[in-house]
Amino acid sequence: MKITTGSIPTSKNLIETLSKKAQYVAKFITMHESDAELANIRCAQDIAVNWGPKVPFVRSSADFGDMSVQEFGENIAVYFGPKILGEKLFRKLYAKKLDANLKKMISTPAEQLLQDKVKSEDMKQLMPTKAAIAISTLAIPLFIYALSYIKNLLTMKVFKQADFNNIANLNKDKKESTEHQSKVRESAQKHIKLAGGLFAGCLALSALLVTKGKNSKALNAFSEALLAPGNKIFKNNVKKAATFNKYFSIDFRDNKGQLGLSRGQLTACVVAGFFGYTGSAKDRGKQNLLEVLYRYPLVGFYVITGSEMFEKGFKAILHKKASFKDIIAKDLTVPKLSELPDLAQKIALRNATSVETEYKNLFKQKSTIVLAPFLFSIGFMGLFVAGMSRFFTQYRYDKEIQNKQQNYYQKAQLKGFKMD
């Protein structure tokens, strides 16, 4: 298909000029940028990055089941929880008494409402309601905390194993201590109940905010501090306040009028996950805890900030190249795939070339910008981290056994026994 500078290009027509392989990439990018498919594609991508690369390194069927329950459970909760709990349940439940205008403003971040200087009477109703929704949706990080203990119970139920050395196939004898299993079971039940109790407390606080918040200065101040903590801490520094809010506010982001998962809520999930991971790992054995401590901080940091930092750094490097300056703006924004035809038309008119040629160039650049971070996530955060964490777990275990044997021989020799 030949498209000239006089034609009106469409994304569909131009994509058809690409090779079959490139068209598959175009479909991936389209899903990646689709608001309608955002939760689905992000969930699938995270499973591909966090679960897929670990499959080649599984050490037993119990290890595979362990890892699968954790990864699938976390991703489903993180990507579908905000819509189900925040948008469909608690927003409808808590905002039903607000007038139509205020109901629409529920999805507007608190930071923006404070900047827009919304009328104080409206803010008295909005802030406690928004805070109640956010607090109730802490069910998501609490579930992620409990999930590590749920996983321990399921592994014991299905595979009859609670000792990590057996689950990870480090100990070939596979002997299980009934006393140890009882301790793991009791600990899991205790912490799952703790998560349930904390959630009940969240619901009680939410009910208080919805019923009494409008007429209480203290509850309004609490709501503002919870949803826009940066504004309270950095009153005279807008930039610092915005950064702090980005990573530590549990308010939702605005997803075209709907409640979407924010970076601050993701931080809450990662922090809750850390305590769940380490606590449940400690129950199952020293090597499990050390493996978590080796892997989780790096993965958690990457989830909260690292992916964004890598993408920005990568785009900054590409922007310095002349060939990428048409597609990467100075502020490092990149047009969507659907916007490339218009850009290709402008460049073709400027360079007296065909729209088809310019579109193919832009598409190659767009593919590099999107796929490189994704492949890095799979290659480094997936394969490399999973492989190295398992390698060092085996190394530490072997070293521990070797040291125990040496200590045994030394003690025996001191007692006068001859060792073969």
N, C-alpha and C positions, 0 to 999 in steps of 0.2 A: 504494500500500500504506500503510495507516495502522497505526502501531505506538504503542500507548498505554503509559503508565507501568506498567501492570499486566502487560504482556507481558515475556517473557524475550527480549531482543534478541540477534540473532546478526549477525555481521559481514556474512555473505552477504545476509541479508534487508535490512539497512540500506543496503548498497551498491546494492541494486536500487532503492531509493527515489531515488537520485541521477540526474542527467541522464546521457545517453550519454557526453558529453564528460568529465564528472566520473568516470564509471566507468572510462574509459581511464586517467585520472590515478590512480585507485585501483589499477589493475593495475600501473602503474609503481611506485607506492609499495610495493606488496606485494613486487614483485621486489627493490626497493631494500633492503627489510628482511629478505629471506629469507636465512637462513644457508646453505641448500642451494644457492641461486643466487648467493651473494655474489660469488664469483670471476667468474662469467659476466656478471652485471649491472655490476659495477665495471669489468670489462674493456671492456664495450660502452660504458659511460658515458665512460670515459677516451678511447676511440677517438673517440666523438662530440665530446668537448671538444677533444682535441688534434689529431685528424686532420680531422674534418668541416669546421671553420671555415677550415682552410688551403686546402681544395680550390678555393674561388673565387679564391684568390690565386696559384695555381700559374702558373709562368712558362714552362714547357715540359713536354714529356712526360718528359724526364729528371728535372726538378724534382719532378714528381708521383711518379715511381717512387722517387726518393730519399726523399722524405717518407713515402711509404707503407711502404717497407721498415723505416724507422726506427720509426715509430709503432706499426705492427702487431707488429713484433718485440719492442719494449720492453714493450708491454702484455701480450702473451702470456707473456713471460718473468717479469714481475713478478707477475702474478695467477695463473698456473698453475705456475710454477716451484717455489714453496714446497711445494705439495701433491705434485707429482710427485717432486721431488728430496728434500725434507725428510721428508715423511710416508711416501711409498710406497717410496722407495729407501733413504736413509741411516738413517732411524729403524729400519727393519727390519734393516738390515745391522749397525748398531753396537749396538743394544739387545737383540739376540737372546739374549745370555748373562745379562741381568738377570732377576730374578724378576718375577712378575706384577705385584706392587705397584709396584715401581720402574719397570717399563715404562709403567704408567699415569701416573707422575709426570713422565715425560720432557716432556710438554706444559706442565707448570707452569713459569712463568717463574722464572729463578734468583733474582730479587729476592724473590719470594714465598717460595721455599724457604728463603732466608736469614732472612726475617722469621719464618717458622713454626718455625725452629730444628729442622729435620729432623735425625735422629740422624747423628752424624759418620760412622759406617760407611756409611750410605746415601749421604751426600753425597759420600764418596770415590769412589763408583761413578757417581752421577748427574752430577756436575759435569763430569768429563772426557768422559762420553758425550754430554751436551748440547752441550758445546763442540765436540766432533768433528763432530756433525751440523751445527752452525751454521757452522763453518769450511768444511766440504765444500760447503755450500749457498752459499758465496761465489761459486760458479760463476755465479750469477745476475748480480751486479754485474759480474763479469769478462766475461760474455757481452755485457752492455750496453756495456761499454767497447769490446770487440772489434767490436760491431755497426756502429759508425760507420765502421770500416775495411773491414768486409765490404761495407757499402753502397757505399763508393768503388770497390771491385773490381767489384761487380755493375753499377754505372753505367757503368764503363769497358767491361765485357763486352757489355752490352746496347746502350748508346747511343754507345759509342766516345768518351766525353767524360770528361775529368779536370779541366778548367779550369772553375772555378765561374762565371766570367763568361759562359761558353757555356751551362752548365747552367741558370743563372738568366736566360738570354736577355738579358743586359746587353750583350754583344758581338754585334752582328748579323753579323759576318763568320764566326763559328763556327770559326775556325782553331784547330787543336790542335797543340801541340808534342809530338813523340814523346819528347823528352828529359824534358819535364815529366810525361808519362804514365808513363814508366819510374820516375821518382822517387816518384810517388804509389803506383804498384804495389809498389815495393820497401818503402816505408814501411808500407803496409797489411799486407803479408806479415810484416814484422818485428814489428809490434805485435800481430797476431793470434797469432803464435808466443809473444810475451811473455805474453799472457793465458793461453795454454795452459800455459806453463811455471809461471806463478803458481798455476794450478789444480792442477798436479801437486804443487807444494809444499804446497798446502792439503791434498791427499789424504794426503801423507806425514806431515804434522803430525797429521792426524786419526787416522791409524793408530797413531801414537805415543801419543796421548791414550787411545785405546781399549785398547791393550795394556799400557801402563805407567802410565797416570794414576792408577789405584786405589792404587798403592803409592808414589806420588811426591808429596811435599808441594809441591814446586816446580810440578809440572804441575797440581795441584789449585788452588794459589794463582793460577796463570796462568788457569785456567778460570774461576774466580770473577771475576777482574779483567776478563776478556773479556766475560763474560755480564752482570755487574753492576758496571760501572766506576764508577758513581755512588757505590756503597757504599764503594768504596776511596778515592775522592777526597773525598767529603763524609761522613766517618764520623759526625759529630755533627749532621748536618742531614738529616733524613729527606726533607723536601720537595725540597731541592736534589738529593739523591741520586736521587729518583724521576724528577725532570725530566730529569736527565742520562741516566739509564738509558733513558728513553722515546725520546730522540733519537739516542743513541750506542751502545746495546747491540745486538749482532747476534743476541741470543737471539730465539727465536720467541715470538709471543703464543699464548695458549691459545684455540683455536677449538673449544670444546666437546669437549675431549679430543684434538683434532688440532692439528697444527702450522700456525699461520697467520702470514702476513707481518706483521712488527712495524714500528713507525715507525722504529726504528733500522736495520733492514734496508733500509727505503725510503731512508733517509739515505745508506746505503752505495751504493745503486743510483744516486742522484742525483749523488753525488760522483764515482763511477766514470764515470758518463755525462758529467760535465763534462770530465774529462780526455780521454775518447774523442772527444767532440764537438769540443773545441778543437784537439786534435792532428790529427785527420783534416781539419778545416776549414782549418787552417794549411797543410796539404799542398796543398790545392786552390786557395788564393789568399787574398789579403788581405781581399777583400770577404766571403768566406765566414766567415772568423774574426771579423770585426767584427759580422756579423749574429748569430753565435752568442753573442758577448759582450754584445750588446744584449739578446737575448731570454732566454738560458738562466738567468742568475742570478734573474730575476724568476719565471720558470716553475718553476725548481728550488725556490726559497723557498716558492712557493705550494703546490707538491706536498708538501713536508715539513711546513710549519706554516701557511701562509697560508689554505688552505681551512678548516682547523679554527678559526683565529683569526676568519675572516670569519663562519663559522657561529655561533660563540659570541657574537661581537659583535652579529650580527643577532638572535639569540634574546634577548640581553640587552635590546635596544631594544624588541622585541615584548613582552617580559615586563612592561615598564612600563605597557603598555596594559591596561586593565581586561579587555578582551575575551579576551586571551590568557592571563590568569592561571590559568584552569582547566586549560589544556593544557601550559603551561610552568612547571615547578616552580622553586623558588628556586635550586636547583643547576643550573638550565637543562636538566634532562632532560625528554624529551618521550615520551609513551606511543607504543607502536607502533600501527599502524592496527588490528590485531586487538584492541587493548585499548580502543579508543574506545567500543564499545557499552556496556561496563560504566560508563565515565565518563559517557556520555550519560544512562544510566539514573539515576545518582546526581544529576546536575545537574537532570534532569527532575523527580525527586522533590522536590528542594530548591526549584525554581522553579515547581512545579505546572504544567509544560508537557509537551508530548509528547516522547517519546524521539526520534522522527523529526526534529523541529525542532532539538533540541539536537545530534543527530548531524550534521546538515547544517552547523551552525555550527562544530562541532569539526573536521569534515572540511575546510572552507574554510581554517581556521587551520592544520591539519596540511599541507595542500597548499601554503600559503604558506611554511611552515617548510622543507619539502623542496625545492620547485621553485625558490624564489628563489636559493639558493646555486648550484643546478645551472645555471640560466639565466645567472647572473653569470659562472660559469666559461666557458660557451659565448660569451657576449657580450664579456666583457673579456679573459679569459685566452686565449680562442680567437680570435674575430674581430678584436678591437682589437689585440692583441699581434702576431698574424700579419700583419695589414694594415700596421701601423706599422713592423714590422721590415723588411718588403719595400719599403715606401715609402722608408725611410731608406737601405736598401741601394742602391736606384736613384739616390737623391739623392747619396749619397757617390760612387758610380761616375761620375755625370755631372759632379760637381764635380772629381773627379780628372782626367777627360779634359779638362775646361775649363782646369784649371791647367796641364796638360801642353802644351796648345795655346798658352796665353799665354806659357809659358816658351820654347817653340819660336820664337814670333814675336819675343820680346824678344832671344833669342840671335841670331836672323837679322838683326834690325835693328842690333845691336851690330857685326855683321860687315859692315854696309853694304849688305845686300840690301834691296830694296824689296818690300814685301808688298802684294798687292792687298787 
